[in-house]
Amino acid sequence: MNLIDNYPTSRVPTNIRLSFLSVTLVHAGMLTALDQFMLGAVLGHSMTIANAFLAIFISSIIFGVVTFGLGFAGMKEGLSSSLLARWCGFGQIGSILVSLLIAISLIGWFGVQNAVFAKGFNFALDDKLGFEWSAAFSGLFLTVLVAFGFKALRFTAWIAVPFFIIVIVFISVRILDNHNTIELINSIPTGEPMTLSSAITLIMGGCIVASLITPDMSRYSKNSRQVFLMTMISIILGEFLVNGLAILLARALNTADVVTIMTETAGGIGLLVVIFSTLRVNDINLYSSSLSIANSISVLTGKKVNYTLITLTIGIIGTTLSVLGILERFVDFLTLLGVVFPPIVGVMITDYFIVKTHRNILKETQQYEKIPENKDTPFIGWYALFACITASYIGLTIETGVPTVNSLLTASVIYGLLNFIKIPFFLKKIKS
């Protein structure tokens, strides 16, 4: 994306907004990637096909609503997610916590993606380096490319998204052509059984971070129609096409190992997709996590920090997670994200569209394409933090219903009620 390194702590001017296709390809790229394919393979290996697609359908409705809501806010205000959080309930210090959570999750995603890359790379070298050395090499290689502005990465979405989808369809046709579709649909999954609510939480864990960082991309969009279409295209391509095909392939090959699926059925092309997809998605991971860290440093010190230094640091941490085996904890990682992040999304949407605590000051400063001054920004949003902590606890402990939905709705209701009744006193927002 052009200008993607600009405006980490300010609004994106309306006169430099990008084309619909440019923004959509980057956003869709987050959901048309190997992590979604991995998720689909897990579902296909652990659930009946009917239940797997039902989980995708329900999750897509939730994802679509919250993603469009946040995407619209990002487009309207021209602000990244981390900045938007300041005036959507969390305040200056609260936005730092949101930024750190985003950064930590994206570092985790970097580690997961790099581990997949390393596994494919090591497979190509016939295990001569070993997984750990392959992970160390690939992680540092990706980090250096992004940190020092390898410009080709900015345009990989134009090639990688269509290429990834074409190869996935090719692999699917090649494999499924040798299987009876009816028998495949009716077959019994051989993996560890998974409930519908667990599957929805996993799927939301796989896409909720994409939802939360949608403003990072939609702030470059020109209008709400573009945001809506961008959201719908991402859902169709990522959730239904990529996830759906992965479900069928995992069932046909009786495995949830995506590297095995890609390399053994498509050979060198499959391996190339593994590598190219990882390059593209980890570019986004490093970009959005760097934005989050930049926001945190800006609030704490009032200064800007070198983008390259942030990226190198984040990349090294993510690479270390790969070497330590984060890929083996993929399901646990998604489950945690699927419970902890929905409350943040719920609070921000409730504040922006219902409570509207700072819509007036945002509107006043928007005409000058500036952000509100610190004196007009809460120091810390106690209501938001209380709502998120309570909702996350409920999502993690209450077994009734769907944990993702429980935490999302609980945070929205608690935050809305606290703002309505304005009690207790100690939860009121402290002004700087």
C-alpha positions as CSV (number, residue, x, y, z in Angstrom):
1,M,0.0,0.0,0.0
2,N,1.4,3.4,-0.9
3,L,2.1,5.8,2.0
4,I,1.6,2.9,4.4
5,D,4.4,4.1,6.7
6,N,2.9,7.6,7.0
7,Y,0.6,9.1,9.6
8,P,1.3,6.7,12.5
9,T,0.1,9.4,15.1
10,S,-2.1,11.6,13.0
11,R,-5.1,11.6,10.6
12,V,-4.8,10.5,7.0
13,P,-5.7,13.6,4.9
14,T,-8.8,13.1,2.6
15,N,-6.8,14.2,-0.5
16,I,-4.5,11.2,-0.4
17,R,-7.0,8.4,0.1
18,L,-6.2,5.4,-2.0
19,S,-8.2,3.4,-4.6
20,F,-10.8,0.8,-3.5
21,L,-8.8,-2.0,-5.0
22,S,-5.5,-1.0,-3.3
23,V,-7.1,-1.0,0.2
24,T,-9.3,-4.0,-0.4
25,L,-6.4,-6.2,-1.6
26,V,-4.4,-5.4,1.5
27,H,-7.4,-6.0,3.8
28,A,-8.4,-9.2,2.0
29,G,-4.8,-10.4,2.2
30,M,-5.1,-10.8,6.0
31,L,-7.9,-13.4,5.5
32,T,-6.7,-15.1,2.3
33,A,-3.5,-16.4,4.0
34,L,-2.0,-19.6,5.4
35,D,-3.3,-18.9,8.9
36,Q,-6.9,-19.0,7.6
37,F,-6.0,-22.2,5.6
38,M,-4.5,-23.7,8.8
39,L,-7.7,-22.8,10.7
40,G,-9.9,-24.4,8.0
41,A,-7.7,-27.5,8.1
42,V,-8.2,-27.8,11.9
43,L,-12.0,-27.5,11.6
44,G,-12.1,-30.0,8.8
45,H,-10.0,-32.5,10.8
46,S,-12.1,-32.1,14.0
47,M,-15.8,-31.4,12.9
48,T,-18.4,-32.6,10.5
49,I,-18.5,-30.5,7.4
50,A,-22.0,-29.2,8.1
51,N,-21.0,-28.0,11.6
52,A,-17.7,-26.5,10.3
53,F,-19.6,-24.4,7.7
54,L,-22.2,-23.4,10.2
55,A,-19.5,-22.1,12.5
56,I,-18.0,-20.2,9.6
57,F,-21.4,-18.7,8.7
58,I,-22.1,-17.5,12.3
59,S,-18.6,-16.2,12.8
60,S,-18.8,-14.3,9.4
61,I,-22.0,-12.5,10.6
62,I,-20.3,-11.4,13.8
63,F,-17.1,-10.5,12.0
64,G,-18.9,-8.6,9.3
65,V,-20.8,-6.4,11.7
66,V,-17.9,-5.4,13.9
67,T,-15.4,-5.0,11.1
68,F,-17.6,-2.7,9.1
69,G,-18.4,-0.7,12.3
70,L,-14.7,-0.2,13.1
71,G,-13.8,0.2,9.4
72,F,-16.4,3.0,9.0
73,A,-15.0,4.8,12.1
74,G,-11.4,4.5,10.7
75,M,-12.5,5.8,7.3
76,K,-14.6,8.7,8.8
77,E,-11.9,9.9,11.2
78,G,-8.8,8.9,9.1
79,L,-7.3,7.3,12.3
80,S,-5.6,4.0,13.0
81,S,-7.0,1.6,15.5
82,S,-4.6,2.6,18.2
83,L,-5.3,6.3,17.8
84,L,-9.1,5.7,17.5
85,A,-9.1,3.9,20.9
86,R,-8.1,7.2,22.6
87,W,-11.5,8.7,21.8
88,C,-13.5,5.5,21.8
89,G,-13.6,4.9,25.5
90,F,-10.0,4.0,26.4
91,G,-8.3,7.4,26.8
92,Q,-4.5,8.0,26.5
93,I,-3.3,5.3,28.9
94,G,-6.1,2.9,27.9
95,S,-5.1,3.2,24.2
96,I,-1.5,2.2,25.2
97,L,-2.9,-1.0,26.6
98,V,-4.9,-1.6,23.5
99,S,-1.9,-0.9,21.4
100,L,0.2,-3.3,23.4
101,L,-2.4,-6.0,23.1
102,I,-2.5,-5.5,19.3
103,A,1.3,-5.5,19.1
104,I,1.6,-8.7,21.2
105,S,-1.0,-10.5,19.2
106,L,0.5,-9.5,15.9
107,I,4.0,-10.6,17.1
108,G,2.3,-13.9,17.9
109,W,0.9,-14.0,14.4
110,F,4.3,-13.2,13.0
111,G,5.7,-16.1,14.9
112,V,3.0,-18.5,13.7
113,Q,3.4,-17.4,10.0
114,N,7.1,-17.6,10.2
115,A,6.9,-21.1,11.7
116,V,4.9,-22.2,8.7
117,F,7.4,-20.5,6.4
118,A,10.3,-22.2,8.2
119,K,8.6,-25.6,8.0
120,G,8.1,-25.3,4.3
121,F,11.7,-23.9,3.8
122,N,13.1,-26.8,5.9
123,F,11.1,-29.3,3.8
124,A,12.5,-27.9,0.6
125,L,16.1,-28.3,2.0
126,D,15.3,-31.9,3.0
127,D,15.7,-31.1,6.7
128,K,19.4,-30.1,6.3
129,L,19.1,-27.0,8.5
130,G,16.5,-28.3,10.9
131,F,13.4,-26.4,11.9
132,E,14.9,-24.1,14.5
133,W,17.7,-22.7,12.2
134,S,15.2,-22.4,9.4
135,A,12.9,-20.4,11.6
136,A,15.7,-18.2,12.8
137,F,16.9,-17.5,9.2
138,S,13.4,-16.9,7.7
139,G,12.3,-14.7,10.5
140,L,15.3,-12.4,10.4
141,F,15.1,-12.4,6.6
142,L,11.5,-11.2,6.6
143,T,12.2,-8.6,9.3
144,V,15.1,-7.1,7.4
145,L,13.1,-6.9,4.2
146,V,10.3,-5.0,5.9
147,A,12.4,-2.8,8.2
148,F,14.6,-1.5,5.4
149,G,11.8,-0.7,3.1
150,F,11.9,-3.5,0.5
151,K,9.4,-1.8,-1.8
152,A,8.2,-4.9,-3.5
153,L,6.6,-6.0,-0.3
154,R,4.3,-3.0,-0.5
155,F,2.8,-4.3,-3.7
156,T,2.8,-8.0,-3.0
157,A,-0.9,-8.0,-2.3
158,W,-1.6,-7.2,-5.9
159,I,0.1,-10.5,-6.9
160,A,-0.1,-12.6,-3.8
161,V,-3.9,-12.6,-3.2
162,P,-4.9,-13.7,-6.7
163,F,-1.9,-16.1,-6.8
164,F,-2.8,-17.7,-3.5
165,I,-6.4,-18.2,-4.4
166,I,-5.6,-19.6,-7.8
167,V,-3.2,-22.2,-6.3
168,I,-5.6,-23.1,-3.6
169,V,-8.4,-23.7,-6.1
170,F,-5.9,-25.7,-8.3
171,I,-4.9,-27.9,-5.4
172,S,-8.5,-28.4,-4.3
173,V,-9.6,-29.5,-7.8
174,R,-6.7,-31.8,-8.1
175,I,-7.3,-33.5,-4.8
176,L,-11.1,-33.5,-4.7
177,D,-11.3,-34.9,-8.2
178,N,-10.1,-38.2,-6.8
179,H,-12.7,-38.3,-4.0
180,N,-16.4,-39.0,-3.8
181,T,-17.9,-35.7,-2.6
182,I,-20.9,-37.3,-0.9
183,E,-18.7,-39.7,1.0
184,L,-16.4,-36.9,1.9
185,I,-19.2,-34.8,3.3
186,N,-20.6,-37.8,5.3
187,S,-17.3,-39.0,6.6
188,I,-16.5,-38.9,10.3
189,P,-13.7,-36.6,11.3
190,T,-10.7,-38.3,12.8
191,G,-9.2,-35.4,14.7
192,E,-9.9,-34.4,18.3
193,P,-13.7,-33.5,18.4
194,M,-14.6,-29.8,18.6
195,T,-17.9,-28.2,19.6
196,L,-19.7,-25.6,17.6
197,S,-19.0,-22.9,20.2
198,S,-15.3,-23.8,20.4
199,A,-15.1,-23.6,16.6
200,I,-16.8,-20.1,16.5
201,T,-14.3,-18.9,19.1
202,L,-11.4,-20.3,17.1
203,I,-12.6,-18.7,13.9
204,M,-13.2,-15.3,15.7
205,G,-9.7,-15.7,17.2
206,G,-8.4,-16.1,13.7
207,C,-10.0,-12.9,12.4
208,I,-10.8,-10.7,15.4
209,V,-7.4,-9.0,15.2
210,A,-8.0,-8.3,11.5
211,S,-11.2,-6.7,12.6
212,L,-9.6,-4.6,15.2
213,I,-6.8,-3.3,12.9
214,T,-9.2,-2.7,10.0
215,P,-9.0,1.1,10.7
216,D,-5.3,0.9,9.9
217,M,-6.4,0.1,6.3
218,S,-9.8,1.7,6.0
219,R,-8.4,5.1,7.0
220,Y,-7.2,5.2,3.5
221,S,-10.7,4.5,2.1
222,K,-12.8,7.2,0.5
223,N,-16.3,6.4,1.7
224,S,-18.5,3.9,3.6
225,R,-19.5,2.0,0.5
226,Q,-15.8,1.0,-0.1
227,V,-15.5,-0.1,3.5
228,F,-18.6,-2.3,3.2
229,L,-17.5,-3.9,0.0
230,M,-14.0,-4.4,1.3
231,T,-15.5,-6.2,4.4
232,M,-17.8,-8.4,2.3
233,I,-15.0,-9.4,-0.2
234,S,-12.7,-10.3,2.7
235,I,-15.3,-12.5,4.2
236,I,-16.2,-14.3,1.0
237,L,-12.6,-14.9,0.0
238,G,-11.1,-15.6,3.4
239,E,-13.9,-17.3,5.4
240,F,-15.8,-19.2,2.8
241,L,-13.4,-19.8,0.0
242,V,-10.1,-20.3,1.8
243,N,-11.5,-21.8,5.0
244,G,-14.1,-23.8,3.1
245,L,-11.6,-25.5,0.7
246,A,-9.2,-26.2,3.6
247,I,-12.0,-28.0,5.4
248,L,-12.6,-30.3,2.4
249,L,-8.9,-30.8,1.8
250,A,-8.2,-31.7,5.4
251,R,-11.0,-34.2,5.3
252,A,-9.8,-35.7,2.0
253,L,-6.1,-36.0,3.1
254,N,-7.0,-36.8,6.7
255,T,-4.5,-34.2,8.1
256,A,-4.5,-30.6,9.4
257,D,-0.9,-30.0,8.4
258,V,-1.0,-27.3,5.7
259,V,2.6,-27.6,4.6
260,T,1.9,-31.3,3.9
261,I,-1.2,-30.4,1.9
262,M,0.5,-27.6,-0.1
263,T,3.9,-29.2,-0.8
264,E,2.8,-32.8,-1.5
265,T,0.0,-31.8,-3.8
266,A,1.4,-28.8,-5.6
267,G,5.1,-29.4,-5.2
268,G,7.3,-26.4,-5.8
269,I,4.3,-24.1,-6.6
270,G,2.8,-25.0,-3.2
271,L,6.0,-24.2,-1.4
272,L,6.2,-20.9,-3.3
273,V,2.7,-20.0,-2.1
274,V,3.7,-20.9,1.5
275,I,6.7,-18.5,1.2
276,F,5.0,-15.7,-0.7
277,S,1.9,-15.7,1.5
278,T,4.1,-15.5,4.6
279,L,6.0,-12.5,3.2
280,R,2.8,-10.7,2.4
281,V,1.0,-11.3,5.7
282,N,4.0,-10.7,7.9
283,D,4.5,-7.4,6.2
284,I,1.0,-6.4,7.5
285,N,1.8,-7.9,11.0
286,L,4.9,-5.8,11.3
287,Y,3.2,-2.7,9.9
288,S,0.2,-2.7,12.3
289,S,2.2,-3.7,15.4
290,S,4.7,-0.9,14.6
291,L,1.8,1.5,14.4
292,S,0.6,0.3,17.8
293,I,4.0,0.7,19.4
294,A,4.4,4.1,17.8
295,N,1.1,5.2,19.4
296,S,2.2,4.0,22.8
297,I,5.6,5.8,22.7
298,S,3.9,9.0,21.4
299,V,1.5,9.0,24.4
300,L,4.2,8.3,27.0
301,T,6.9,10.5,25.7
302,G,5.3,12.8,23.1
303,K,8.1,11.8,20.7
304,K,8.2,9.8,17.5
305,V,10.4,6.7,17.3
306,N,12.3,5.3,14.4
307,Y,10.1,2.9,12.4
308,T,13.0,0.7,11.4
309,L,14.1,0.2,15.0
310,I,10.5,-0.8,16.1
311,T,10.2,-3.2,13.2
312,L,13.6,-4.9,13.9
313,T,12.7,-5.3,17.6
314,I,9.3,-6.8,16.8
315,G,10.6,-9.1,14.1
316,I,13.3,-10.5,16.5
317,I,10.7,-11.2,19.2
318,G,8.4,-12.9,16.7
319,T,11.2,-15.0,15.3
320,T,12.1,-16.1,18.8
321,L,8.5,-17.3,19.3
322,S,8.8,-19.3,16.1
323,V,11.9,-21.1,17.3
324,L,10.3,-21.8,20.7
325,G,7.4,-23.6,19.0
326,I,4.4,-21.2,19.0
327,L,2.9,-23.1,16.0
328,E,2.3,-26.1,18.4
329,R,0.1,-23.8,20.5
330,F,-1.9,-22.5,17.5
331,V,-5.4,-23.6,18.7
332,D,-4.7,-22.2,22.3
333,F,-3.5,-18.9,20.8
334,L,-6.6,-18.5,18.7
335,T,-8.9,-19.4,21.6
336,L,-7.3,-16.7,23.8
337,L,-7.6,-14.1,21.0
338,G,-11.2,-15.1,20.5
339,V,-12.1,-14.1,24.0
340,V,-9.8,-11.2,24.9
341,F,-10.1,-9.1,21.8
342,P,-13.9,-9.0,21.2
343,P,-14.5,-6.8,24.4
344,I,-12.1,-4.2,23.0
345,V,-14.0,-4.1,19.7
346,G,-17.3,-4.1,21.6
347,V,-16.3,-1.1,23.7
348,M,-15.0,0.9,20.7
349,I,-18.1,0.3,18.6
350,T,-20.5,1.1,21.5
351,D,-18.6,4.3,22.2
352,Y,-18.4,5.5,18.7
353,F,-21.9,4.8,17.5
354,I,-24.0,4.8,20.8
355,V,-22.4,6.6,23.7
356,K,-20.5,9.1,21.5
357,T,-18.3,10.4,24.3
358,H,-15.9,12.3,21.9
359,R,-17.7,12.5,18.6
360,N,-18.1,16.3,18.9
361,I,-14.4,17.0,19.5
362,L,-13.5,14.5,16.7
363,K,-15.8,16.3,14.3
364,E,-14.4,19.8,15.3
365,T,-10.8,18.7,14.7
366,Q,-11.6,16.7,11.6
367,Q,-12.1,19.8,9.5
368,Y,-8.5,20.8,10.2
369,E,-7.3,17.2,9.8
370,K,-5.8,17.2,13.2
371,I,-6.3,15.1,16.3
372,P,-7.7,16.4,19.6
373,E,-5.3,18.0,22.1
374,N,-4.3,16.1,25.2
375,K,-6.5,18.4,27.3
376,D,-9.5,17.2,25.3
377,T,-8.5,13.6,25.7
378,P,-9.3,11.4,28.8
379,F,-6.2,10.3,30.6
380,I,-7.6,6.8,31.2
381,G,-11.0,5.3,30.4
382,W,-11.9,3.4,33.5
383,Y,-15.3,2.3,32.2
384,A,-13.7,0.7,29.1
385,L,-11.0,-1.1,31.1
386,F,-13.5,-2.4,33.7
387,A,-15.9,-3.6,30.9
388,C,-13.1,-5.4,29.0
389,I,-11.6,-7.1,32.1
390,T,-15.0,-8.2,33.3
391,A,-16.1,-9.4,29.8
392,S,-12.8,-11.3,29.2
393,Y,-13.2,-13.1,32.5
394,I,-16.8,-14.1,31.7
395,G,-15.7,-15.2,28.2
396,L,-12.9,-17.4,29.7
397,T,-14.9,-18.9,32.6
398,I,-18.6,-19.2,31.5
399,E,-19.2,-22.3,29.5
400,T,-22.8,-21.6,28.5
401,G,-23.1,-20.1,25.0
402,V,-20.3,-19.0,22.7
403,P,-17.3,-17.4,24.6
404,T,-16.6,-14.9,21.8
405,V,-20.2,-13.7,21.8
406,N,-20.4,-13.7,25.6
407,S,-17.4,-11.4,25.9
408,L,-18.3,-9.1,23.1
409,L,-21.9,-8.5,24.3
410,T,-20.9,-8.3,27.9
411,A,-18.3,-5.6,27.3
412,S,-20.8,-3.6,25.1
413,V,-23.6,-3.7,27.7
414,I,-21.4,-3.0,30.7
415,Y,-19.7,-0.1,29.0
416,G,-23.0,1.4,27.8
417,L,-24.6,1.0,31.3
418,L,-21.7,2.6,33.1
419,N,-21.8,5.6,30.8
420,F,-25.5,5.9,31.2
421,I,-25.7,5.7,35.0
422,K,-22.3,7.4,35.7
423,I,-21.5,5.3,38.7
424,P,-19.6,4.2,40.7
425,F,-17.5,7.4,41.3
426,F,-14.1,5.7,41.2
427,L,-14.7,4.5,37.6
428,K,-15.2,8.0,36.2
429,K,-12.7,9.0,33.5
430,I,-9.8,11.0,34.8
431,K,-8.8,14.0,32.7
432,S,-5.2,14.9,32.1
